[in-house]
Amino acid sequence: MTEVTGLSRRWARITGTGSCLPQHAVNNTELAERLAKIGVETSDEWITERTGIRQRFYVAENQNNVDLAHGAALQALAMAGRDAAEIDLIVLATSTPDQVFPSTACLLQQRLGVSGAAAFDVQAVCSGFVYALSVANAMIVSGQHKRALVVGSEVFSRILDWNDRTTCVLFGDGAGAVVLEASEEPGVLSCVLHADGNQSGILNVTGRICGGRIEGHPYLYQDGQSVYKMAVSSLASSANEVLAHAGMVADQIDWMIPHQANIRIMQTATKKLGLPLEKLVVTVDRYGNTSAATVPLALDAAVRDGRVQKGQHLMLQGVGGGFTWGACLVRF
């Protein structure tokens, strides 16, 4: 076989980030007052101490997943200096789509007023954005696509059991997005994805549409202790794995941007890597757990406030129902 020389490696780089949240923020005190009216007791102190969450956002009755995805996409496109017509791939991570089908990615494409680009959803719950970014990266590096819009968008408020204070206080709605483009400069350095379907029972929504009605339980269920243990170990292992693939060490990470579910999980995973908590990007206090949207929302917040700078190394991580987990090491 003849060796081909003089060809540069093809990378995929993030060139724009964006986010979108519903208008109304609901703080812990307001939520506790709402829940008290239906006989559910909680408090700001109880929620903050256990999770680090102080507020979250909920969509209005006339607001849908695609509305949030559209808002985040427009911001990401604007930062990247791109028009929607220049995008040839849309990968949207969600567990709360607006319809059974078509995909929310196709609905977003319609909202953007374009056609022709490949568009599909990825369902990996809170690992969804990391899964979507890994898929888009592979499709760009392979040469199949040049420019992708990668979105995480959720309306978890619509699958919460308001009588279960262990879950209903945790989640919020929101969307985050990035534009990912082919580049000769290194961008996404390494990705790892994993799942263990044997753990599907610890975090799920078993409801489904059948014969015009819902069968199974229509609300989110979580075994909190089991999820906590899986999350801490999975975040630490995936970080070490993705670093090894890239030939790097933990000290080279500038920012840790993990799934924003619980401040204790995030802090423990960061410490396991031997990194100072000052390197941890935290938005769970402001947004709550927005599932597939947490990572791109946190990334966008850190980009826009100036913490994340060009050339820095970012550890993006997801962990969620399935049980799924993964990481992407990115040079911004």
N, C-alpha and C positions, 0 to 999 in steps of 0.2 A: 504494500500500500504506500502510495506517495504521500509524504508529509506535507500538509498545507501550512505555509508560513505567511507572516505579514498580515494576518487577520486579527482584529481586536475582538475581545470578548464582548458579547452583548449582555447588558445589565438592564434592570428595571429600577427606576428612581422615582421617589415621591416628589412631585413638583408643586403640589397644592393640597391644602387641607381645608375642611369646612365643617360646620356643625349647625344644628337646628334644634331648638327646644320649644315646647309649647309655651304660651305666654304666661300662664299662671304657675308660680312656685308655691308648693304646699309645704310649710315647715312642720316640724314635729308636733308643736303645740296645736296647730290647726288640725292636723291629722288626728291627734288624740281626741280633740273635741268632736270631730266627725264620728269617730269610732265609738265614743262614749254614748252617742245617741242610739246606737244599735246594740249596746250592752257589752262592748269590747273594751277592756281596760288596758291602757298603755300610757306612756309619758315621754316627754322629751329626754329626760334623764335615762330612762330604760332603753330607748332606741339608740341614743348617742353612745352610751357606755358600751353597748354590745356590738355596735356596727360602725360607729363613726359617722353615720348619716345624720344630717341636720335638716335637709329639705330634699324635695324631688319635684318633678314636673309631671303633670297629667294632661293629656290631650282633651280638648273640648269635644262635645258630642258630635260636632260636624267636622272634626279633624281626623284624618286617617294616616296610616303609615306612609303612604306615598307623598303626602304633604310634607312630612318631616324629611323624608329622603330627598325630595326635590329641593328644599331649602338648603340642606347640607351640600348637595351636589353643586348648586349654583355658586356657593361660596368657594368650594374647592376649585371649580373651573375658573373662577375669577382670579384666584391667587396664582393658578398655573398659567394664566393668560391664554386660555383655550376656549374655543367655542364648542358647544355640545356636538356639533356636526363633525368635529375632529376626533371624537371618541369612537373607537371601533370595538369596544368590549365593555359591557356593564355587568359587574358581579355584585349582587346585593345579598347581604347576610341578614336573615330575619327568622324568628320563630313565631312571629305574629303578623302574617301577611294579611292584606286586605281581602283577598279572595283565595279560594282553593286553587284556581288558575284563571287567567294567566298569572305568571309570576309578578311579584311587585317590581322586579327589574324591568319587565316589559311595560308595566304601568308608568314607571319612572321615565322610560324612553319616550312614551307617548306624551307625558307631561313636558318633557324637554323639547318636544316638537321635532324629533329626528327619527330616522329609521335606518335599517340596514346593519347596524352593529349587532354582534351577538349579545344576548341579554338573558341572564338566568339567575335564580336565587340559590343560595347555599344555606343549609339548615344544620347548624352545629351549636345552637343555643348561644351561650355566653362565649364560646370559642369561635363564633361565626365569623367575626371580622378577620381574625388571624387565618382561619381556613380560606376565606375569600381572597385575602391578600396573597397567600401562598399560591392559590390557583391562578390568579391573575399574573403573578410573577412568572410562573412556569410557562404560561401561554405567551408572554412577551419574550422571555429568554429563548423560547423555542423558535421564535420568528413568526408565529402564527398571527400575533396581533402587535400593534405598535403603541397603542395608547388606551388605557383602561380607566374607567371610573369604578372605584371600589367603595361600597357603602355598607354601613351597619345601621339598621333602622328598626326600632321596636315601639310597640304600644302595649306594654305589659300590663298596664292598668286594666285592660279589658279581659285579662285571664286571672285576676287575683280574687281570692276568697276573702272578703272583707271581715269575715268572722274568725279568721285565723291570723292572730297578731304576729305570729312567728314568721309569716311570709309577706303579709300585705304592707308592712311598714318598710320593706326592703327595696321595692322596685319602683322605677319611674319610666317615663317615656322620653325618647329623644333619638337623634340621628347624627352620625358623623360620616365623613367621606374623605377620600383622597383621590387625586389624579396620579396614576402610575404610568410612567413613560419609558420607552426604550431609550437607552443611553450608553455611551461609551464609558461613562464614569460609574464606578461602583455605587450601588444603591442598596437593594435587598441582598444581603450577603449570604444568608442561610435561613432556611425554614425547616421546622420539624412539626409533624402532626401525628396525633395518636388518639385512640379511642378504646374504651373497654365496655362493650355492650352488656357484659355481665353485671355492670353497675347501673343499668338503666332504671332500676326501681327507686334510686335515692333522690332523683330530681326529674319530674316529668309532668306532663298534662296528657292524660290518657283519653280524653274526650275526642270523638270523631263524628262526622256527619254520616248518617246512614238512613236511607229511606225518608229523608226530609226531617229527621230529628237528630238530636245529639245522643250518642251512646257513650258510656263511660263517664268519668269525672271531668267536668269542663274547666276546672280551675287548677292552678299550679300547686303541686305537692313537692315538699322538700324535707328530707331527713337531714336537718341542719348539722348534726355532729358528724355524720358520715361525709357530707359534702365538704365540711371544713377540713377533715383529715386528708381527703383526696386532693383538695385544692392546694394545700400547703406542699404536699409531696410532689404533686404534678408540676407546679410552678417551678420548684427548685430543680427538678430533674430535667425539664424541658429547657430551662435556661442553660444548664451545664452542657446539654446535648448540642444545642444550637451554637454555643461558643466553640465547642470542640470541632464541629463541622467547619466553622469559619477560621479555625486556627487562632482563636483569640482567648483571652482570659477575662475574668470578671472585672478586674481593675480597669479594663479598657472601655467599659460601659459608662457613658455619660449620664443616661437617664433610663430608669426602669419605668415602663408604662404597662403595668399588668391590668388584667380585668379588675374593674372596680366593684367588688361585691361587699367586702368587709375590710375595714382598715387593719384589723388584727392579722388577717390572712396575708395581706400585702406586706405588712411590716415584717412578719415572720419569714416570708419567702425572701425578702430583700436581705435580711440578716443572715439567712442560710448561705447566701452567696458571698457573705463577708463585705457587703457594701453599706456605706452610711445611709441613713434614712433621708438625708438631704438630697440623695439622687432619685428618690421616689416621687413620681408625679401623682398627686392625689386630687381627684375630683368627686369621689364618692360622697364627701360631705355635702356637696352642692347639688349633685344630680341623682344620688342614689344608684342603685344597680339598674342600668339600662340595657343589660344583656349584651347583644352583639354590637351595641352602639358605644359601650363604655370606653373601649380602647381608642377608636377614632375621635371621640369627644375629648378624651384626656390629651391625646396628641395635639389636636387643634388648639386646645386651651394653652398648652405649653409652647406651641409655635407662635401663637398670637401675642402672648405676654413676653416673648423674647427669650425664654429659657432655652428652647431648642434652637441651635444655630447650625448653619450649613457645615457639614463635615463631622458632626458629632455622631456618636454611636448610640442607638436606641434599642432597648430590648422590649419588644411588643409581645404580650402574652395573653392567652385566653384559656379559660377552664370552665366547663359547664356540663349541662345534662347530656347524657349519651352513654357513658360518661366520656366527654371529649376534652382534649387539652392540646396545646401547641404553642410554638413561639416563632417569631421572626426577628432576626437581628438585622437592623437597618442602619446604613450610613445616610444621614439626612442630607 
